[in-house]
Amino acid sequence: MSNSNQFTLVDHGQATKALAMVLKNKTDYLQTLAQAVANQDDRQVYQLINGEKYATEIQKARHIQADKANEQLVVDANDYLSDYLSQKLIAFLNERYPFFYFEETGRGHFQFYFGNWWGRRLFGTLDVLNVAFVFDEEEYQKLARSFEFEAQNKRLNTDTIERLSQENDEIKELLDSKNARDAEQERIRRKLKDLNQMKVMPWEASKQRERKQQLEDELNRYEKLDAKVFDGYQRIHDNEKKILALSKEDTLLGYEKQSILAKFGSFADFEAQNKVLYRDYIANLIAHDNQEV
């Protein structure tokens, strides 16, 4: 009598062959990657770690057969890969972007500054594996807008500086005229006191109320002006600090614009080069390998 608990197993030999093939495929991939590293063949390393990107941007392939499964084998080694690949990449970037200064913040992790001058800005991070800049969005937009304002013969902070300067002038004028306002307020209060003590005929009462309201409105206006300059000296000081900071920022942006124009000719060309950075770098590696052959 047959055992009902028995079940049919797949052919063990076939399963063994299938597993061996999968393992060999993975082993071959890792050995190929290891050999590329040993040969200092960065181009092949880039192709192996991201076949889809390489095929799309370098080979211009329409039908891509990416080796995603094997690429996942080295994801936990990305920091090491980035550390290895950074040497040639940063040397290339130093030539193309001489105004960017790179700093390693951890194994395979890099940030870069714009310029080597005082007060230079931290401008973003470098994605070594994808050969791409990850710009600090706020800082990048300041630079982009500064080029836009240049067409209006303005700097990025021109309008803000003018507004703060005008505000300071108004506050100073109010501070300078405080004694005159104090005297005028005292005069108005005396008139109000006189009106309050004055006895008028019933038919003159409405005119008296109207006059009192006018004086009270005028007094209220002066009080609002006083309130506006209550902390006037502190506000002037704060505005002057802001103006100084904005002026310094405009100066730094001026240095940055000059650097970009000197190297690329225009901000549009700078942006265009950033978009094809991966393609251009791999092409540079290919050209370099051909020279060595």
C-alpha positions as a Markdown table, in Angstrom:
| # | Residue | x | y | z |
|---|---|---|---|---|
| 1 | Met | 0.0 | 0.0 | 0.0 |
| 2 | Ser | 1.5 | 3.4 | -1.0 |
| 3 | Asn | 2.4 | 6.0 | 1.6 |
| 4 | Ser | 0.0 | 9.0 | 1.2 |
| 5 | Asn | 2.6 | 11.3 | 2.8 |
| 6 | Gln | 5.0 | 10.7 | -0.1 |
| 7 | Phe | 5.3 | 13.5 | -2.7 |
| 8 | Thr | 7.1 | 13.7 | -6.0 |
| 9 | Leu | 10.4 | 15.6 | -5.9 |
| 10 | Val | 11.8 | 17.5 | -8.9 |
| 11 | Asp | 14.7 | 15.8 | -10.6 |
| 12 | His | 17.5 | 16.4 | -8.1 |
| 13 | Gly | 20.1 | 16.4 | -10.9 |
| 14 | Gln | 18.2 | 19.1 | -12.8 |
| 15 | Ala | 17.9 | 21.2 | -9.6 |
| 16 | Thr | 21.6 | 20.8 | -9.0 |
| 17 | Lys | 22.5 | 21.9 | -12.5 |
| 18 | Ala | 20.2 | 24.9 | -12.2 |
| 19 | Leu | 21.7 | 26.0 | -8.9 |
| 20 | Ala | 25.2 | 25.5 | -10.2 |
| 21 | Met | 24.4 | 27.7 | -13.2 |
| 22 | Val | 23.0 | 30.5 | -11.1 |
| 23 | Leu | 26.0 | 30.4 | -8.7 |
| 24 | Lys | 28.5 | 30.3 | -11.6 |
| 25 | Asn | 26.7 | 33.3 | -13.2 |
| 26 | Lys | 27.1 | 35.2 | -9.9 |
| 27 | Thr | 30.7 | 34.0 | -9.5 |
| 28 | Asp | 31.6 | 35.0 | -13.0 |
| 29 | Tyr | 30.1 | 38.4 | -12.4 |
| 30 | Leu | 32.0 | 39.0 | -9.2 |
| 31 | Gln | 35.2 | 37.7 | -10.8 |
| 32 | Thr | 34.8 | 39.9 | -13.8 |
| 33 | Leu | 34.2 | 42.9 | -11.5 |
| 34 | Ala | 37.2 | 42.0 | -9.4 |
| 35 | Gln | 39.4 | 41.6 | -12.5 |
| 36 | Ala | 38.2 | 45.0 | -13.8 |
| 37 | Val | 39.3 | 46.6 | -10.4 |
| 38 | Ala | 42.6 | 44.8 | -10.5 |
| 39 | Asn | 43.1 | 46.1 | -14.1 |
| 40 | Gln | 42.1 | 49.6 | -13.0 |
| 41 | Asp | 39.5 | 49.5 | -15.7 |
| 42 | Asp | 37.0 | 52.0 | -14.3 |
| 43 | Arg | 35.0 | 52.0 | -17.5 |
| 44 | Gln | 34.2 | 48.3 | -17.2 |
| 45 | Val | 33.4 | 48.8 | -13.5 |
| 46 | Tyr | 30.8 | 51.4 | -14.3 |
| 47 | Gln | 29.3 | 49.1 | -16.9 |
| 48 | Leu | 29.1 | 46.2 | -14.5 |
| 49 | Ile | 27.6 | 48.1 | -11.6 |
| 50 | Asn | 24.9 | 49.8 | -13.6 |
| 51 | Gly | 24.4 | 48.1 | -17.0 |
| 52 | Glu | 21.2 | 49.9 | -17.8 |
| 53 | Lys | 22.6 | 53.4 | -17.4 |
| 54 | Tyr | 25.7 | 52.4 | -19.4 |
| 55 | Ala | 23.7 | 50.9 | -22.2 |
| 56 | Thr | 21.3 | 53.9 | -22.4 |
| 57 | Glu | 23.9 | 56.7 | -22.3 |
| 58 | Ile | 27.0 | 55.1 | -23.8 |
| 59 | Gln | 25.8 | 52.4 | -26.1 |
| 60 | Lys | 22.5 | 54.2 | -27.0 |
| 61 | Ala | 20.8 | 50.8 | -26.8 |
| 62 | Arg | 17.1 | 50.6 | -27.4 |
| 63 | His | 16.6 | 47.1 | -25.9 |
| 64 | Ile | 18.4 | 46.8 | -22.6 |
| 65 | Gln | 19.1 | 43.6 | -20.7 |
| 66 | Ala | 20.2 | 44.9 | -17.4 |
| 67 | Asp | 21.9 | 42.4 | -15.0 |
| 68 | Lys | 20.0 | 43.8 | -12.0 |
| 69 | Ala | 20.2 | 40.7 | -9.9 |
| 70 | Asn | 24.0 | 40.5 | -10.1 |
| 71 | Glu | 24.4 | 44.2 | -9.6 |
| 72 | Gln | 22.6 | 43.8 | -6.3 |
| 73 | Leu | 25.4 | 41.5 | -5.1 |
| 74 | Val | 27.7 | 44.5 | -4.5 |
| 75 | Val | 25.2 | 47.1 | -3.2 |
| 76 | Asp | 26.6 | 46.7 | 0.3 |
| 77 | Ala | 30.0 | 47.5 | -1.1 |
| 78 | Asn | 28.9 | 50.8 | -2.7 |
| 79 | Asp | 31.0 | 52.9 | -0.4 |
| 80 | Tyr | 34.1 | 50.9 | -1.3 |
| 81 | Leu | 33.3 | 51.1 | -5.0 |
| 82 | Ser | 32.7 | 54.9 | -4.7 |
| 83 | Asp | 36.0 | 55.2 | -2.8 |
| 84 | Tyr | 37.8 | 53.3 | -5.6 |
| 85 | Leu | 36.1 | 55.1 | -8.5 |
| 86 | Ser | 36.6 | 58.6 | -7.0 |
| 87 | Gln | 40.3 | 59.0 | -7.8 |
| 88 | Lys | 40.1 | 59.2 | -11.6 |
| 89 | Leu | 36.7 | 60.9 | -11.5 |
| 90 | Ile | 37.8 | 63.7 | -9.2 |
| 91 | Ala | 40.9 | 64.2 | -11.3 |
| 92 | Phe | 38.7 | 64.6 | -14.4 |
| 93 | Leu | 36.3 | 67.0 | -12.5 |
| 94 | Asn | 39.2 | 69.1 | -11.4 |
| 95 | Glu | 40.0 | 69.7 | -15.0 |
| 96 | Arg | 36.5 | 70.4 | -16.1 |
| 97 | Tyr | 35.3 | 72.3 | -13.0 |
| 98 | Pro | 38.5 | 74.0 | -11.6 |
| 99 | Phe | 36.3 | 76.1 | -9.3 |
| 100 | Phe | 34.9 | 73.1 | -7.4 |
| 101 | Tyr | 36.9 | 71.8 | -4.4 |
| 102 | Phe | 36.1 | 68.3 | -3.1 |
| 103 | Glu | 36.2 | 67.1 | 0.4 |
| 104 | Glu | 35.8 | 63.5 | 1.5 |
| 105 | Thr | 33.4 | 63.2 | 4.4 |
| 106 | Gly | 33.5 | 59.4 | 4.8 |
| 107 | Arg | 34.5 | 56.4 | 2.8 |
| 108 | Gly | 33.3 | 57.1 | -0.7 |
| 109 | His | 31.3 | 60.1 | 0.2 |
| 110 | Phe | 32.3 | 63.6 | -1.0 |
| 111 | Gln | 31.0 | 67.1 | -0.8 |
| 112 | Phe | 32.2 | 70.0 | -2.8 |
| 113 | Tyr | 32.6 | 73.8 | -2.3 |
| 114 | Phe | 32.4 | 76.5 | -4.9 |
| 115 | Gly | 35.7 | 78.4 | -4.9 |
| 116 | Asn | 38.7 | 78.6 | -2.6 |
| 117 | Trp | 38.0 | 82.1 | -1.5 |
| 118 | Trp | 37.0 | 83.3 | 1.9 |
| 119 | Gly | 33.4 | 82.5 | 2.8 |
| 120 | Arg | 33.0 | 80.0 | -0.1 |
| 121 | Arg | 29.8 | 78.1 | -0.2 |
| 122 | Leu | 29.2 | 74.4 | 0.3 |
| 123 | Phe | 27.6 | 73.6 | -3.0 |
| 124 | Gly | 26.5 | 70.0 | -2.9 |
| 125 | Thr | 27.6 | 66.4 | -2.9 |
| 126 | Leu | 29.2 | 64.1 | -5.5 |
| 127 | Asp | 27.4 | 60.9 | -6.6 |
| 128 | Val | 30.5 | 59.0 | -7.7 |
| 129 | Leu | 28.6 | 55.8 | -8.8 |
| 130 | Asn | 26.3 | 57.8 | -11.1 |
| 131 | Val | 28.9 | 60.5 | -12.0 |
| 132 | Ala | 26.6 | 63.3 | -11.0 |
| 133 | Phe | 26.5 | 66.4 | -8.9 |
| 134 | Val | 23.8 | 66.6 | -6.3 |
| 135 | Phe | 23.6 | 70.3 | -5.9 |
| 136 | Asp | 22.3 | 72.1 | -2.8 |
| 137 | Glu | 19.0 | 73.3 | -4.3 |
| 138 | Glu | 18.9 | 76.6 | -2.4 |
| 139 | Glu | 22.5 | 77.5 | -3.2 |
| 140 | Tyr | 22.1 | 76.5 | -6.8 |
| 141 | Gln | 19.0 | 78.5 | -7.3 |
| 142 | Lys | 20.8 | 81.6 | -5.9 |
| 143 | Leu | 23.4 | 81.2 | -8.5 |
| 144 | Ala | 20.8 | 80.6 | -11.3 |
| 145 | Arg | 18.8 | 83.7 | -10.3 |
| 146 | Ser | 21.9 | 85.8 | -10.1 |
| 147 | Phe | 22.5 | 85.2 | -13.8 |
| 148 | Glu | 18.9 | 86.1 | -14.5 |
| 149 | Phe | 19.2 | 89.4 | -12.5 |
| 150 | Glu | 22.4 | 90.2 | -14.4 |
| 151 | Ala | 20.3 | 90.9 | -17.5 |
| 152 | Gln | 18.5 | 93.6 | -15.5 |
| 153 | Asn | 21.9 | 95.1 | -14.4 |
| 154 | Lys | 21.1 | 93.9 | -10.9 |
| 155 | Arg | 22.6 | 91.6 | -8.4 |
| 156 | Leu | 20.6 | 88.9 | -6.6 |
| 157 | Asn | 20.1 | 91.0 | -3.4 |
| 158 | Thr | 19.8 | 94.5 | -5.0 |
| 159 | Asp | 16.1 | 95.0 | -4.3 |
| 160 | Thr | 16.3 | 93.6 | -0.8 |
| 161 | Ile | 19.3 | 95.8 | 0.1 |
| 162 | Glu | 17.5 | 98.9 | -1.3 |
| 163 | Arg | 14.4 | 98.0 | 0.7 |
| 164 | Leu | 16.4 | 97.6 | 4.0 |
| 165 | Ser | 18.3 | 100.8 | 3.3 |
| 166 | Gln | 15.1 | 102.8 | 2.7 |
| 167 | Glu | 13.6 | 101.3 | 5.9 |
| 168 | Asn | 16.7 | 102.5 | 7.8 |
| 169 | Asp | 16.4 | 106.0 | 6.3 |
| 170 | Glu | 12.8 | 106.2 | 7.4 |
| 171 | Ile | 13.6 | 105.0 | 10.9 |
| 172 | Lys | 16.4 | 107.5 | 11.2 |
| 173 | Glu | 14.2 | 110.3 | 10.0 |
| 174 | Leu | 11.6 | 109.4 | 12.6 |
| 175 | Leu | 14.2 | 109.2 | 15.3 |
| 176 | Asp | 15.6 | 112.6 | 14.3 |
| 177 | Ser | 12.1 | 114.1 | 14.4 |
| 178 | Lys | 11.1 | 112.6 | 17.8 |
| 179 | Asn | 11.4 | 115.9 | 19.7 |
| 180 | Ala | 9.2 | 117.7 | 17.2 |
| 181 | Arg | 6.6 | 114.9 | 17.4 |
| 182 | Asp | 6.7 | 115.0 | 21.2 |
| 183 | Ala | 6.0 | 118.7 | 21.2 |
| 184 | Glu | 3.2 | 118.3 | 18.7 |
| 185 | Gln | 1.6 | 115.5 | 20.8 |
| 186 | Glu | 1.8 | 117.7 | 23.9 |
| 187 | Arg | 0.0 | 120.5 | 21.9 |
| 188 | Ile | -2.7 | 118.1 | 20.8 |
| 189 | Arg | -3.2 | 116.8 | 24.3 |
| 190 | Arg | -3.7 | 120.4 | 25.6 |
| 191 | Lys | -6.2 | 121.1 | 22.9 |
| 192 | Leu | -8.1 | 117.9 | 23.8 |
| 193 | Lys | -8.0 | 118.9 | 27.5 |
| 194 | Asp | -9.4 | 122.3 | 26.6 |
| 195 | Leu | -12.2 | 120.8 | 24.5 |
| 196 | Asn | -13.1 | 118.4 | 27.2 |
| 197 | Gln | -13.5 | 121.3 | 29.6 |
| 198 | Met | -15.2 | 123.6 | 27.2 |
| 199 | Lys | -19.0 | 124.1 | 27.6 |
| 200 | Val | -20.8 | 124.4 | 24.3 |
| 201 | Met | -24.4 | 124.9 | 23.3 |
| 202 | Pro | -26.3 | 121.8 | 22.2 |
| 203 | Trp | -26.2 | 122.7 | 18.5 |
| 204 | Glu | -22.4 | 123.0 | 18.7 |
| 205 | Ala | -21.9 | 119.6 | 20.4 |
| 206 | Ser | -21.5 | 117.7 | 17.1 |
| 207 | Lys | -18.8 | 120.1 | 15.8 |
| 208 | Gln | -17.0 | 119.7 | 19.1 |
| 209 | Arg | -17.1 | 115.9 | 18.9 |
| 210 | Glu | -15.9 | 116.0 | 15.3 |
| 211 | Arg | -13.0 | 118.2 | 16.4 |
| 212 | Lys | -12.1 | 116.0 | 19.3 |
| 213 | Gln | -12.1 | 112.9 | 17.0 |
| 214 | Gln | -9.8 | 114.7 | 14.5 |
| 215 | Leu | -7.4 | 115.5 | 17.3 |
| 216 | Glu | -7.5 | 111.9 | 18.7 |
| 217 | Asp | -6.9 | 110.5 | 15.2 |
| 218 | Glu | -3.9 | 112.8 | 14.9 |
| 219 | Leu | -2.6 | 111.8 | 18.3 |
| 220 | Asn | -3.1 | 108.1 | 17.4 |
| 221 | Arg | -1.1 | 108.6 | 14.2 |
| 222 | Tyr | 1.8 | 110.1 | 16.2 |
| 223 | Glu | 1.7 | 107.3 | 18.7 |
| 224 | Lys | 1.9 | 104.7 | 15.9 |
| 225 | Leu | 5.0 | 106.5 | 14.6 |
| 226 | Asp | 6.5 | 106.4 | 18.0 |
| 227 | Ala | 5.7 | 102.7 | 18.3 |
| 228 | Lys | 7.3 | 102.1 | 14.9 |
| 229 | Val | 10.6 | 103.5 | 16.1 |
| 230 | Phe | 10.4 | 102.1 | 19.7 |
| 231 | Asp | 13.2 | 99.7 | 18.9 |
| 232 | Gly | 14.5 | 101.8 | 16.0 |
| 233 | Tyr | 18.2 | 101.7 | 16.9 |
| 234 | Gln | 18.1 | 97.9 | 17.2 |
| 235 | Arg | 16.2 | 97.6 | 13.9 |
| 236 | Ile | 18.7 | 99.8 | 12.2 |
| 237 | His | 21.5 | 97.7 | 13.6 |
| 238 | Asp | 19.8 | 94.4 | 12.5 |
| 239 | Asn | 19.2 | 95.8 | 9.0 |
| 240 | Glu | 22.8 | 96.9 | 8.7 |
| 241 | Lys | 23.9 | 93.4 | 9.6 |
| 242 | Lys | 21.5 | 91.9 | 7.0 |
| 243 | Ile | 22.7 | 94.4 | 4.3 |
| 244 | Leu | 26.3 | 93.4 | 5.0 |
| 245 | Ala | 25.6 | 89.7 | 4.8 |
| 246 | Leu | 23.6 | 90.2 | 1.5 |
| 247 | Ser | 26.4 | 92.3 | 0.1 |
| 248 | Lys | 28.9 | 89.7 | 0.9 |
| 249 | Glu | 26.7 | 87.0 | -0.7 |
| 250 | Asp | 26.4 | 89.2 | -3.9 |
| 251 | Thr | 30.2 | 89.4 | -3.9 |
| 252 | Leu | 30.6 | 85.6 | -3.7 |
| 253 | Leu | 28.0 | 85.1 | -6.4 |
| 254 | Gly | 30.0 | 87.5 | -8.5 |
| 255 | Tyr | 33.1 | 85.3 | -8.1 |
| 256 | Glu | 31.1 | 82.2 | -9.0 |
| 257 | Lys | 29.6 | 83.8 | -12.1 |
| 258 | Gln | 33.0 | 84.9 | -13.3 |
| 259 | Ser | 34.4 | 81.4 | -12.8 |
| 260 | Ile | 31.6 | 79.8 | -14.8 |
| 261 | Leu | 31.8 | 82.4 | -17.6 |
| 262 | Ala | 35.6 | 82.0 | -17.8 |
| 263 | Lys | 35.3 | 78.2 | -18.2 |
| 264 | Phe | 32.0 | 77.6 | -19.9 |
| 265 | Gly | 31.0 | 80.9 | -21.5 |
| 266 | Ser | 27.5 | 80.9 | -20.1 |
| 267 | Phe | 25.4 | 79.5 | -17.4 |
| 268 | Ala | 23.3 | 77.6 | -20.0 |
| 269 | Asp | 26.5 | 75.8 | -21.2 |
| 270 | Phe | 27.4 | 75.0 | -17.6 |
| 271 | Glu | 24.1 | 73.4 | -17.1 |
| 272 | Ala | 24.3 | 71.5 | -20.4 |
| 273 | Gln | 27.7 | 70.1 | -19.4 |
| 274 | Asn | 26.3 | 68.9 | -16.1 |
| 275 | Lys | 23.6 | 66.9 | -17.9 |
| 276 | Val | 26.1 | 64.9 | -20.0 |
| 277 | Leu | 28.7 | 64.5 | -17.3 |
| 278 | Tyr | 28.3 | 60.7 | -17.1 |
| 279 | Arg | 28.6 | 60.3 | -20.9 |
| 280 | Asp | 31.6 | 62.6 | -21.2 |
| 281 | Tyr | 33.4 | 60.9 | -18.3 |
| 282 | Ile | 33.0 | 57.4 | -19.7 |
| 283 | Ala | 34.1 | 58.7 | -23.1 |
| 284 | Asn | 37.2 | 60.1 | -21.4 |
| 285 | Leu | 37.9 | 56.7 | -19.8 |
| 286 | Ile | 37.5 | 55.0 | -23.2 |
| 287 | Ala | 39.7 | 57.5 | -24.9 |
| 288 | His | 42.3 | 57.1 | -22.2 |
| 289 | Asp | 42.2 | 53.3 | -22.4 |
| 290 | Asn | 42.7 | 53.5 | -26.2 |
| 291 | Gln | 45.7 | 55.7 | -25.8 |
| 292 | Glu | 47.3 | 53.1 | -23.5 |
| 293 | Val | 46.8 | 50.2 | -25.9 |
